[in-house]
């Protein structure tokens, strides 16, 4: 409870400093001088973090509806959401599946759920993925070698939106496609000795980190559906090996200058599966608990004087566009949400083990922020 109260006292005021004008639901990514406009990503990070820390209970229904209306107004005819500020520039120029509108949409559906709403339009873009033969053909052509981490995002984005379509749009074909996807992942490109996918040499700590980061994007599909995780003990062994001497889980994938100052992604990509898998099996539970205690200290060390969190220490980080820029050692919205989520998962895990109630508020939406 002490950590929860600390986060409420520090993180919530930081998010409030990023509010843009008087319009409900609009936020800037950070307080850096060059960040002048509100972005849809930043609105989702605010909603998800407010919800996680119990702040949605203090927002009136009319403001929640206005916020949800703002999000819903940015949904395209194919069902995907579009950020009018950043779309068509940087990463989004060709709308790649791994980081374009599908990636953004996975955040928006969770933000809408936190506000008590759902995506209004069906995801028409999913039509080819709901054809089981086409889905398998698509999976078979993906890169499980050097670009396995990119493949991780692509499959997560499609799988998450299929799960959402099944559960929130009553789409039976989407549900059938989810089953095909999970069955395929359970038996293709996965190494029984490591529990992770792809052909990277995981004896190299950087390649191991890459492989676990890829797997992180598929494991939530299994977790959300309570589908058996393939080779779970081997997976636990591999994820535990990603912890570095600082207590985080980075080895230089994102921060080559200071590899042990791991990124928000590197950390949660190991913390999330360790938490969830340890609640599924007693295997190495003491080792996992010890790793998570060290990780908690490391994640907290990434909080800055303004109350937010950094993606990694001692460096600027731009999330694909200048309006998604986090300045060196100052808070930014994406890492603030992701690191708060890491801490919430760790704390809630400890509550589960001790059979006590967790103060954090999770949202039963496929993707990132659901609980068991």
N, C-alpha and C positions, 0 to 999 in steps of 0.2 A: 504493500500500500504506500510505503514511503516513496518508492520510485514513481508510482502513478501520480501522486500528489506533486512531486518535483516536476514531472513532465507537464502537468496541467499548468503549473505556475510559470513555466519557462517557454514551452513550445507554443501554447495558445496565444500568448502576447506577441510572439514572433510572427505567427501567421496573421494576426490582426494588423501588424505593420505593413503587410503586403497587400492589404485590401486596396482596390482601385476605385476611387471615387465613392459615390453613394449608391451605385447600382449593386443590388444583392447578387452574390455569387461570383463577382469578378475580382480576380487577384493577379498581381504581378508575381513573377517567379522568384525574385529576390529584390533587395534594396540597392543593388548596384546601379550606378548612374545610367548606364546604357540600357537598362531594363525599364522601358517606358510604357509598355502596353500590357494589358491583361491577356492571359492565354488560357485556353480551355484546359490544358494539362494542369495548370496551376489551380484552377477552380476545382478539379477533381482531387488534387492532393489536399487542398484545404478541407473539402467535404469528408474525405476518408480519415484525415487525422482528427478533425473535430469529433467525428463519430467514434473513433477508436478510444478517444479520451473522455467520452461521455458528454461532450459539449452540445450535441444535437438536442439534448433534452432542454437546453436553455435557449433554443432558437424557436421563435414562434412559427406556427403552421403557415401563416401567410408568407413569411420570409423563405421557408423551406420550399413552398410551392413556386415562388418567384425564382428561386435558385434552380429548381428542377425545370422550370419553363425556359430559363436561359440555356441550360444544357440541351433540352429537347429541341430547341429551335435551331440547333446546329447539326441535326441529323439529316443526312442526305437521303435521296430516294431509294438507294440500294441498302439502306439501313445503317451504314457506317457514319461516324461522326467526323466533322471537319473543323479544324481550328482555323478561323479566317485570318489570323495573324501570321501563322507560320506555314500553312499549307502552300505547296508550290515552290518552297524555297528549301535549301539545304537538303536534309534527308528526304523531304517529302516531295521532291520534284517529280519523281516517278511513282510515288505512292507504293513503295515496296511492302510486301506482306509482313516482313519482320519488324518494321519500325514505322509504317505509315498509318493510315486511318484505322486499320484493324487493330493495331497496337493501342492507339488512342481510345478506340471503342471499348476495349477491355477495361480501361480505367473508368470510362464514363458510366458503364453499367453498374460498377461498384459504387461510384459516387451517387448515382440515382437511387440505388438501394439504400444507401446511408440516409438519404433524404426522405425515404419512404415511397419512392416512385419506381417505375420501370421504363425501359425503352419503348416508345410508342409504336414505332414502325418495325415490321419484321425485317430480318437480315436477309434480304434477297440475294446479297452477294454470295451467300453460302450455297446457293443452288448446286453448283458442280460438286461440292464436297459432300452433299447429301446423297449423291449417286455412289453407291458402295464400290462399284468397279472403278469409277473415276478417282475416288478417294484413295484406293489402294495404288492405282497407277501413279497418282501424284506423290504419295509417300515413297514409292519405290524410286522415284527420280531425284529425291532430295539428297543433299550432300551430308553424309555422316563422317566425312573426313576432316579436312582442315577447317571447313566452315560449319562444323557441327553446332557451334554456339548460335549461329544465325538460324540454322534449321530449328534449334530449340525454340526460338521466338516464333517462327512461322507456325509450327505445329501447335504451340500453346495458344496463339491467337485464334486459329481456326477451331481448335478443340474447346476452348473456353466459350466461344460464341455459339458453338453447337450445343454445349451443355445449357447455356442460357436460353437458347431457342427452345430446347426441349422442356425446360422447367418453367419458363416465364411466358413463352408464346405457344405452349401446348403443341409443339411441332414433333410429331412422332417420328418422321423421317430423320430429323436431327438426332433424336435419341438412338435410332438404329445406327447412325453413322458414328456416334460416340462409342458404341460397343465395338464396332469394327476397328476404330482407331486404337482403342485400348488393347484389344486382342492383338493387333498388328504390332504395336510397340512392345508387347510382352514377349514377342518371339522373333523380332527382327533387329539386327544391328546392336544387340545387347550382349555384353560379355558376362557369362555366369560367374566368373571369378572376381569381377569388380562391381557388378550391379549397375554399371553405367553404359551408355550407348556410345558408339562410334569407334574409330580406329586410331585415335590418338594414343601415343605412348604415355600412359599415366605414371610410369616410373619417373618421368620428368614432372616436378611439382607444378610448373606453369601449365603443362598439358593436362595434368590431373585437375587443376583448378578450372580450366576450360571445359573439361568433360563434365565436372559436377555442375558448373553453371548451365550447361546445356540441359542436363538431366533435371535441374531445378524447374525448368519450364515445362517438363512433362509430368513430373511427380504430382503437382497439384491436380492434374486431371484425374489421376488415380485416387488421391486423397479425397477430393470432393465427392467422387462417386463411391467411395469406400470399396474400391476395386483392389484386389490383391496386388501389392507392389512386388514385381519380380525380383528374386534374388535379394531380399531385403537385408539379410545379414551381411552379404558382400557389399551392398550399397552403403551400409553404416560404416563398415571398415574403411571404405574409400573416402567418404565424406569426412570422417574423423581425421584422416591423414591430410586434409587441406588446412588444418589449423596451423598458423604460423607462430613463431616465438613471441610475438606481441599479443597473442590471444585472438587476433582476427583471423580471417580466412583468405587473405590475399597473398599472392606470390609474384605480383608484377604484371598481371594481365591488364590492369587499368592504370597502375601507378608504377611505371618503370623506374623512376628516380628513387622512390622509397617503397620498395615492393611490400614491406611488412605493414606499411600504413595503408591497410586495405580499404577498398571502396565499399560504399553502401551496398552495391550489387554483390560483390564477392562475399560480403558477410552474410547477408540474408539468404543467399543461394545455398549456404551450408547450414545456417541456423534453422531455417524453415524445415528442411527434411529431417534434421536431427531431432527436432522437437516432435514432429508428427510421427516419425518412425518409432521413436522411443515409446510412444503411447500405444503402438501396435505390437511391440515385442519387448520382452525383458532383456534381450540380447544387448550386452555392454551398456546397460542403463547407467551404471555408476560412472563409466568413462564419459558418456554423453553429458551427464549432469555436471561433471567436472569441466568439460569443454565449454559448456554453456555459461558457467560461472565466470570463466576467464573471458569469454566473448562479451558478456554483459559489460564488464569493466572497459574492454576495448571500445565497444560501440559508444558508451557514454563519453569516452575521451574525445569523440568527434563532435561533441556539442560545443558551440561557440558562445562568446559573451552576449550575443544578441538573442540567445535562447533557441536558435535554429541549429541545424546540423549541416556538416559539409559532406560532399561526396567522398573526398579523401582529404587528408591534412596537407597543408603547405602547398597548395596548387589551385589555380583557377580550374573550373570545369564547365564547359559549355555543352548542353544536352541537345546538340544538333542545330541550334539556331541562336542568334544573339539575344533574342528575347527569353531564352532559357539558359541564362548565364549566371553561374555562381562564382563570386569573387573569392579569392584566396582567404581561407580561414574566417569566412562569414557565412551565415546561414542561407540556404536555398530550399525551395519548396519540395523538390523531388527527394533529396537525401533526408530532409526533415521527416517526411512521411515514411520513407522506407526504413530509416533507422528507428523511428518510433515504433513501427510495426515489428522490427526485430526484437526490440525490448519488450513489447507487449506479448509476443509469442513466447519469449524466454520466461517472463514473469508468470504467464498463464500456465505454462508447463509446470513450473514449480508449484503453483497452486493445485494443479491436478494431482501431482505426486503427493502433496501434503493433504489432499482432500479438503481444500478450502476454496472459497469463492474468489473468482478473479474480478477485479474492478473494470477491466477493459471490455469494450463493447465491440464484438465482431458482427459481421453482416453476412448472412447466408447467401452469398452470391458467388458463382464460380469465378476463379481467378486467383486473387491474392489474399483477401482479407476475411476468409471464412474460418471458423473453428471446426473441430472434429465433428 
